[in-house]
Amino acid sequence: MWRSRASSTIVTVPSRMFLSKRAAALAQYEDHDHGYGSVKLSRNRARVRIAWANLLVLSCLIVACHRAVPVTSVPAKNIGPGPIVQDTGGVIAFFKDTGPVVNFPETRTFSLQTPGQRDSLRTALRGERALWRASSPPDYRFLVRTGCFCPGGRGWLLMEVRRGQPLRAWDRAGRSAALSDWDTFSIDGLFDRLERSADHDAAVQVSFDPRWHFPTYIYTRALPGPDMWAVIEARGLRPI
């Protein structure tokens, strides 16, 4: 009898000496039963039985050792969601300013195919840009959202501008967004876009922030048809 140290299971294993004596006794019985002429054959049979007995002992030991090994469960891999973005710079708080705006009461519309309207737009842009440059902070953040007939509307982005150049952008989840040449701007970039519209587009609607004098809403329609439109909204400017 053999007891496993790792468990309370008792495994009974016949000893090799017992099996060997048993095989020898069977061999003597066969010698007595069949006579001297079958001694050689009986001894061979005894050797076979002894070999089988040894194999049985080894098999029992293997089974006992297998039962003695404790089974340790392997913890499952973590398949949950990834880590939540840590908002260390107050980025997400900026997007509280992205609530719906029903209308823009100070929006001006310029039908650029009408004589004199392009000059009127250029005059308005020069005046507002001069006021912006007189009071604008060197470094600031603001929210911008763009859309056009292709590929459609985009979500709000938070822009960080330093020394007049866009430096970084984030989406509303706090993830970094790529800077591109058509949907991320500085305030001066918005004015540049409006000046190009004054030269080429068919219609422009624009409104300006009453304090900082930057464009808060821009709608442009390009030639030749009404489907080639673009919209830019900006708000929430804060110096940093």
Backbone hydrogen bonds in HBPLUS format (Angstrom, degrees):
<---DONOR---> <-ACCEPTOR-->    atom                        ^
c    i                          cat <-CA-CA->   ^        H-A-AA   ^      H-
h    n   atom  resd res      DA  || num        DHA   H-A  angle D-A-AA Bond
n    s   type  num  typ     dist DA aas  dist angle  dist       angle   num
A0002-TRP N   A0011-VAL O   2.84 MM   9  5.40 163.3  1.87 154.9 160.8     1
A0011-VAL N   A0002-TRP O   3.05 MM   9  5.40 165.4  2.07 164.8 161.8     2
A0019-LEU N   A0015-SER O   3.17 MM   4  6.51 162.6  2.20 151.3 155.2     3
A0020-SER N   A0016-ARG O   2.90 MM   4  6.07 154.5  1.97 148.4 156.0     4
A0021-LYS N   A0017-MET O   2.95 MM   4  6.15 163.5  1.98 151.8 155.5     5
A0022-ARG N   A0018-PHE O   2.97 MM   4  6.16 152.2  2.04 143.5 151.8     6
A0023-ALA N   A0019-LEU O   2.95 MM   4  6.17 157.9  2.00 147.4 152.3     7
A0024-ALA N   A0020-SER O   2.95 MM   4  6.21 155.3  2.01 148.2 155.3     8
A0025-ALA N   A0021-LYS O   2.94 MM   4  6.15 155.7  2.00 147.9 154.0     9
A0026-LEU N   A0022-ARG O   3.09 MM   4  6.35 155.1  2.16 145.6 152.1    10
A0027-ALA N   A0023-ALA O   3.00 MM   4  6.27 148.7  2.10 142.5 151.2    11
A0028-GLN N   A0024-ALA O   2.98 MM   4  6.33 157.2  2.03 152.2 157.0    12
A0029-TYR N   A0025-ALA O   3.03 MM   4  6.24 154.1  2.10 145.7 152.9    13
A0030-GLU N   A0026-LEU O   3.06 MM   4  6.30 155.9  2.11 146.4 152.1    14
A0031-ASP N   A0027-ALA O   2.95 MM   4  6.23 150.5  2.03 146.5 155.2    15
A0032-HIS N   A0028-GLN O   2.99 MM   4  6.20 158.5  2.04 147.4 152.5    16
A0033-ASP N   A0029-TYR O   2.96 MM   4  6.10 145.6  2.08 141.6 151.7    17
A0034-HIS N   A0030-GLU O   2.92 MM   4  5.96 156.7  1.98 149.8 153.9    18
A0035-GLY N   A0031-ASP O   3.03 MM   4  5.64 133.7  2.25 139.4 147.3    19
A0038-SER N   A0035-GLY O   3.20 MM   3  5.87 157.1  2.26 114.2 120.4    20
A0039-VAL N   A0036-TYR O   3.14 MM   3  5.30 164.1  2.16 117.6 116.3    21
A0042-SER N   A0038-SER O   2.95 MM   4  6.09 156.0  2.01 148.6 155.4    22
A0043-ARG N   A0039-VAL O   2.94 MM   4  6.16 155.1  2.00 152.3 158.6    23
A0044-ASN N   A0040-LYS O   3.17 MM   4  6.42 152.2  2.25 141.6 148.7    24
A0045-ARG N   A0041-LEU O   3.08 MM   4  6.39 155.1  2.15 144.7 151.5    25
A0046-ALA N   A0042-SER O   2.88 MM   4  6.17 148.5  1.98 144.3 153.5    26
A0047-ARG N   A0043-ARG O   2.92 MM   4  6.23 155.1  1.98 148.3 154.2    27
A0048-VAL N   A0044-ASN O   3.02 MM   4  6.35 154.4  2.08 147.3 154.0    28
A0049-ARG N   A0045-ARG O   2.97 MM   4  6.26 158.6  2.01 148.2 153.7    29
A0050-ILE N   A0046-ALA O   2.87 MM   4  6.14 154.4  1.94 150.3 157.5    30
A0051-ALA N   A0047-ARG O   2.93 MM   4  6.19 155.7  1.99 145.8 152.4    31
A0052-TRP N   A0048-VAL O   2.93 MM   4  6.26 157.6  1.98 150.2 156.2    32
A0053-ALA N   A0049-ARG O   2.86 MM   4  6.09 148.8  1.96 143.2 152.4    33
A0054-ASN N   A0050-ILE O   2.89 MM   4  6.22 156.7  1.94 150.6 156.1    34
A0055-LEU N   A0051-ALA O   2.98 MM   4  6.25 155.8  2.04 146.5 153.4    35
A0056-LEU N   A0052-TRP O   2.91 MM   4  6.17 148.1  2.01 143.5 152.1    36
A0057-VAL N   A0053-ALA O   3.02 MM   4  6.36 155.1  2.09 149.8 155.5    37
A0058-LEU N   A0054-ASN O   3.03 MM   4  6.33 161.8  2.07 151.0 155.4    38
A0059-SER N   A0055-LEU O   2.97 MM   4  6.20 156.7  2.03 147.0 153.3    39
A0060-CYS N   A0056-LEU O   3.01 MM   4  6.24 156.5  2.07 148.8 154.7    40
A0061-LEU N   A0057-VAL O   3.02 MM   4  6.29 154.8  2.08 148.5 155.3    41
A0062-ILE N   A0058-LEU O   3.03 MM   4  6.31 154.4  2.09 147.7 154.3    42
A0063-VAL N   A0059-SER O   3.05 MM   4  6.31 162.1  2.08 150.4 154.6    43
A0064-ALA N   A0060-CYS O   2.93 MM   4  6.13 157.9  1.98 147.1 153.6    44
A0065-CYS N   A0061-LEU O   2.93 MM   4  6.16 158.5  1.98 149.7 155.0    45
A0066-HIS N   A0062-ILE O   2.95 MM   4  6.16 153.8  2.02 146.6 154.3    46
A0067-ARG N   A0063-VAL O   3.02 MM   4  6.29 151.4  2.11 146.6 153.6    47
A0068-ALA N   A0064-ALA O   3.03 MM   4  6.20 134.5  2.25 137.7 150.4    48
A0094-PHE N   A0091-VAL O   3.08 MM   3  5.62 143.6  2.22 111.3 120.6    49
A0095-PHE N   A0092-ILE O   3.07 MM   3  5.64 142.8  2.22 112.4 121.3    50
A0096-LYS N   A0093-ALA O   3.22 MM   3  5.79 165.3  2.25 116.9 119.0    51
A0097-ASP N   A0094-PHE O   3.17 MM   3  6.20 173.3  2.17 126.7 128.8    52
A0098-THR N   A0095-PHE O   3.26 MM   3  5.41 154.3  2.33 111.1 110.8    53
A0107-THR N   A0104-PHE O   3.08 MM   3  5.44 159.8  2.12 123.2 122.5    54
A0108-ARG N   A0206-VAL O   2.84 MM  98  5.47 170.0  1.85 152.1 151.7    55
A0206-VAL N   A0108-ARG O   2.96 MM  98  5.47 153.1  2.03 147.3 155.5    56
A0110-PHE N   A0204-VAL O   2.68 MM  94  5.16 162.9  1.70 163.3 168.8    57
A0204-VAL N   A0110-PHE O   2.95 MM  94  5.16 156.0  2.01 144.5 152.1    58
A0114-THR N   A0111-SER O   2.95 MM   3  5.71 164.7  1.98 124.0 128.7    59
A0112-LEU N   A0202-ALA O   2.89 MM  90  5.08 123.5  2.22 126.3 138.5    60
A0117-GLN N   A0114-THR O   3.17 MM   3  5.76 164.4  2.19 136.9 140.9    61
A0120-SER N   A0116-GLY O   3.06 MM   4  6.30 151.6  2.14 143.8 152.1    62
A0121-LEU N   A0117-GLN O   2.99 MM   4  6.21 157.0  2.05 146.6 151.9    63
A0122-ARG N   A0118-ARG O   2.99 MM   4  6.26 162.3  2.02 150.3 155.0    64
A0123-THR N   A0119-ASP O   2.97 MM   4  6.17 154.7  2.04 147.8 154.4    65
A0124-ALA N   A0120-SER O   3.02 MM   4  6.27 160.2  2.06 148.8 153.7    66
A0125-LEU N   A0121-LEU O   2.95 MM   4  6.17 158.7  1.99 152.5 158.4    67
A0126-ARG N   A0122-ARG O   3.02 MM   4  6.20 158.1  2.07 147.2 152.5    68
A0127-GLY N   A0123-THR O   3.14 MM   4  6.37 161.5  2.18 149.4 153.6    69
A0128-GLU N   A0124-ALA O   3.07 MM   4  6.26 170.3  2.08 154.2 156.5    70
A0129-ARG N   A0125-LEU O   2.91 MM   4  5.89 157.3  1.96 147.7 154.6    71
A0130-ALA N   A0126-ARG O   3.06 MM   4  6.14 151.5  2.14 141.8 148.8    72
A0131-LEU N   A0127-GLY O   3.20 MM   4  6.50 155.4  2.27 144.5 150.6    73
A0132-TRP N   A0128-GLU O   2.92 MM   4  6.17 152.5  1.99 146.0 154.1    74
A0133-ARG N   A0129-ARG O   2.95 MM   4  6.15 165.3  1.97 151.4 154.3    75
A0134-ALA N   A0130-ALA O   3.09 MM   4  6.22 140.6  2.25 138.7 149.0    76
A0135-SER N   A0132-TRP O   3.22 MM   3  5.51 138.2  2.41 102.6 113.1    77
A0136-SER N   A0132-TRP O   2.76 MM   4  5.41 129.4  2.01 155.6 167.1    78
A0163-ARG N   A0138-PRO O   3.05 MM  25  5.23 134.1  2.27 128.3 141.5    79
A0240-ILE N   A0139-ASP O   3.10 MM 101  5.58 160.6  2.14 125.0 125.2    80
A0140-TYR N   A0161-VAL O   2.92 MM  21  5.44 157.6  1.97 151.0 158.3    81
A0161-VAL N   A0140-TYR O   2.83 MM  21  5.44 177.0  1.84 172.2 173.2    82
A0141-ARG N   A0238-ARG O   2.92 MM  97  5.42 155.1  1.98 149.5 157.0    83
A0238-ARG N   A0141-ARG O   2.83 MM  97  5.42 154.1  1.90 157.4 164.6    84
A0142-PHE N   A0159-MET O   3.09 MM  17  5.45 148.0  2.20 139.3 148.7    85
A0159-MET N   A0142-PHE O   2.82 MM  17  5.45 174.9  1.82 170.3 168.5    86
A0143-LEU N   A0235-ARG O   2.85 MM  92  5.31 168.6  1.86 174.1 171.4    87
A0235-ARG N   A0143-LEU O   3.03 MM  92  5.31 151.0  2.12 138.4 144.7    88
A0144-VAL N   A0157-LEU O   2.93 MM  13  5.44 157.7  1.98 154.2 161.3    89
A0157-LEU N   A0144-VAL O   2.88 MM  13  5.44 153.0  1.95 151.3 160.2    90
A0145-ARG N   A0233-GLU O   2.89 MM  88  5.20 150.1  1.98 147.2 152.4    91
A0233-GLU N   A0145-ARG O   2.87 MM  88  5.20 159.7  1.91 152.9 159.4    92
A0154-ARG N   A0146-THR O   2.87 MM   8  5.58 144.8  2.00 162.7 164.0    93
A0147-GLY N   A0231-VAL O   2.88 MM  84  5.15 134.4  2.09 157.0 158.9    94
A0231-VAL N   A0147-GLY O   2.75 MM  84  5.15 164.3  1.78 149.6 151.6    95
A0148-CYS N   A0152-GLY O   3.29 MM   4  4.96 151.4  2.38 101.9 108.4    96
A0152-GLY N   A0148-CYS O   2.97 MM   4  4.96 117.5  2.38 125.0 142.4    97
A0149-PHE N   A0229-TRP O   3.14 MM  80  5.63 148.0  2.25 151.5 146.6    98
A0158-LEU N   A0170-TRP O   2.88 MM  12  5.17 163.5  1.91 150.0 155.6    99
A0170-TRP N   A0158-LEU O   3.01 MM  12  5.17 144.7  2.13 136.2 147.1   100
A0160-GLU N   A0168-ARG O   2.92 MM   8  5.21 157.5  1.97 154.7 150.1   101
A0167-LEU N   A0160-GLU O   2.75 MM   7  5.65 173.6  1.76 165.6 166.3   102
A0168-ARG N   A0160-GLU O   3.39 MM   8  5.21 158.5  2.44 131.8 137.4   103
A0162-ARG N   A0165-GLN O   3.05 MM   3  5.49 157.9  2.10 151.7 146.9   104
A0165-GLN N   A0162-ARG O   3.11 MM   3  5.49 169.8  2.12 115.3 118.0   105
A0177-ALA N   A0169-ALA O   2.76 MM   8  5.11 166.0  1.78 129.0 128.9   106
A0171-ASP N   A0175-ARG O   2.88 MM   4  5.54 152.6  1.95 153.3 162.0   107
A0174-GLY N   A0171-ASP O   3.02 MM   3  5.53 163.8  2.04 119.3 122.9   108
A0190-LEU N   A0186-SER O   3.08 MM   4  6.51 138.9  2.26 141.4 151.7   109
A0190-LEU N   A0187-ILE O   3.01 MM   3  5.08 125.0  2.33  96.3 110.5   110
A0191-PHE N   A0187-ILE O   3.16 MM   4  6.61 155.1  2.22 149.9 155.8   111
A0192-ASP N   A0188-ASP O   2.94 MM   4  6.22 156.0  2.00 147.2 154.1   112
A0193-ARG N   A0189-GLY O   2.99 MM   4  6.21 153.0  2.07 142.1 148.9   113
A0194-LEU N   A0190-LEU O   3.05 MM   4  6.37 155.6  2.11 147.9 154.2   114
A0195-GLU N   A0191-PHE O   2.99 MM   4  6.29 154.3  2.06 151.0 157.8   115
A0196-ARG N   A0192-ASP O   3.10 MM   4  6.42 150.1  2.19 146.6 154.1   116
A0197-SER N   A0193-ARG O   3.00 MM   4  6.31 149.7  2.09 144.3 153.2   117
A0198-ALA N   A0194-LEU O   2.97 MM   4  6.30 145.6  2.09 145.9 154.9   118
A0199-ASP N   A0196-ARG O   3.05 MM   3  5.25 140.4  2.21  99.8 111.2   119
A0200-HIS N   A0196-ARG O   3.17 MM   4  6.44 140.3  2.33 145.7 156.5   120
A0201-ASP N   A0197-SER O   2.94 MM   4  4.97 151.3  2.03 128.8 138.1   121
A0202-ALA N   A0221-ARG O   2.76 MM  19  5.66 153.6  1.83 153.6 162.7   122
A0203-ALA N   A0221-ARG O   3.27 MM  18  5.20 145.9  2.39 140.5 143.4   123
A0221-ARG N   A0203-ALA O   2.99 MM  18  5.20 152.5  2.06 148.1 147.5   124
A0205-GLN N   A0219-TYR O   2.80 MM  14  4.94 155.1  1.86 145.8 151.8   125
A0219-TYR N   A0205-GLN O   2.83 MM  14  4.94 160.1  1.86 147.1 149.7   126
A0207-SER N   A0217-TYR O   3.06 MM  10  5.29 141.9  2.21 141.9 146.5   127
A0216-THR N   A0207-SER O   2.89 MM   9  5.71 155.8  1.95 134.1 142.1   128
A0209-ASP N   A0214-PHE O   2.86 MM   5  5.45 160.4  1.89 152.7 157.6   129
A0213-HIS N   A0209-ASP O   2.87 MM   4  4.63 135.2  2.07 123.2 133.6   130
A0234-ALA N   A0216-THR O   2.96 MM  18  4.53 160.3  2.00 121.7 123.7   131
A0218-ILE N   A0232-ILE O   2.83 MM  14  5.07 147.4  1.93 154.8 160.1   132
A0232-ILE N   A0218-ILE O   2.89 MM  14  5.07 153.4  1.96 145.2 152.1   133
A0220-THR N   A0230-ALA O   2.96 MM  10  5.34 162.9  1.99 153.2 157.9   134
A0230-ALA N   A0220-THR O   2.96 MM  10  5.34 138.7  2.13 150.7 154.3   135
A0222-ALA N   A0228-MET O   2.79 MM   6  5.41 167.1  1.80 169.1 167.5   136
